[in-house]
């Protein structure tokens, strides 16, 4: 199954996966917003 994501969704997913790999901890929206280099919202 393939799901097409828009640019924003891809950016959010990328940040979630990267942060999870780095920390091994669940990643919340607050963390994503603080760590994102470009505005996501």
C-alpha positions in Angstrom: 0.0 0.0 0.0 1.3 3.4 -0.9 0.2 6.7 0.7 1.1 10.0 -1.0 2.0 12.7 1.5 2.1 16.4 0.9 5.2 18.5 1.6 4.1 19.4 5.2 3.2 15.8 6.1 6.5 14.6 4.8 8.3 17.2 6.9 6.5 16.3 10.0 7.1 12.6 9.5 10.8 13.3 8.9 11.1 15.2 12.1 9.3 12.6 14.1 11.4 9.8 12.8 14.7 11.6 13.2 13.9 12.7 16.7 12.8 9.2 17.7 16.0 7.7 16.3 18.1 10.2 18.2 16.3 9.8 21.5 14.4 6.6 21.5 11.6 8.5 23.2 8.1 9.3 22.0 8.0 12.5 20.0 5.2 15.1 20.6 4.1 18.1 18.6 5.8 20.5 20.9 9.2 18.8 20.3 8.7 18.9 16.6 7.8 22.6 16.6 10.8 23.5 18.7 13.3 21.4 16.7 12.0 22.2 13.2 14.4 24.3 11.1 11.5 25.6 9.0 8.0 26.4 10.2 5.7 23.3 9.9 2.4 24.8 11.1 
